[in-house]
């Protein structure tokens, strides 16, 4: 990204038809620590890396419950994210107050996107410097949306944002086709594996990641949006590592049988 | 005295009672909804679970009561998001008072009794008038049958006067099952003479273990 004479304020177009301030805001998202989101037909999972500002401080909260049926994970300027979470919570409460029904996730993402767009078209405002992964459950199943500072939003089966998210995206690209039918536990494990990709060498443990899940169980009851406890996360991480070692030894035998499939799949229990 | 043309309220009747114990609270209300001399339904709950240790029972105009309960439930959710915990009963008591006084010049036609456990786990009951004046007591009755029930509770629970010094504990020494039996008895009596009270009694008991609900049949005439 180079500096130029068209990037001073958000209300100036460049000759190529770009708004540089908005693009710089998207850069801020890329600087934040990584977040990952995945969804199946019935469940949605969000995971984030906990990175403390220094050895002495605690880490920034990046995953917020927005309503019983929805939550967000954010990357970028977390203060902007906090303010947007408060906005989303209010919107959900107002909607249930008026309509006695939960706000559908597509509408939630739309409200957020419209709010972000306003900041790209006012000379006295600046774009929000935070990207949000909005995950939740509504009548049509589980959904995951990514809202960027530009006011654009897209629905995803799986996505990753923040620093070193490309590694996670590559991991998810290989596997997302099957996510529709994944069980909640499989989704959580894949979320943890995706987060692990972004850590690049650092050991994954329950103290440096946060995972949250929301969904509808087979019997129709709702599992409200909730963070998963550290003990359970550590359990899952440990079981993933055990599973990784076993196929690694057997892969030399199994490669002829499996053909082009991934030999080190940690899910096979 | 003729009705004003701009009278926007209506009394849907019913009675609410709450009794606080050492480690429990009983909140009860009948389930009859009336207007004039008619019954609209025999199966309408006047009780709203606001937080895990806090329950509100209201009688009066159902339109206002529904709106009031919704308002409080939404505020409680907001509190949960901001403070990462559910609202305590005393906090909800203050919120209810403020909410009612907010409409001092167009009141909620709702006569409320808030019951639950305080932060120490002791039973607490808060009783209100329509514009938010409230008091923490050991027991209370509100609604069309309140004048029939309150004297009986005064006699049976013998709560010390709040004016005494040193302050005496208002909660009743009765056990949970004794309090529930008392509630059933007073409602049976109120049902006999109050036309607006009857059909079914909904009893909610809040204690350390959680919230329990029970339904008892009352006279349907």
Interface residues (C-beta under 8 A of the other chain):
Chain A: X65 X86 X89 X90 X93 X94 X96 X97
Chain B: X70 X71 X74 X77 X78 X81
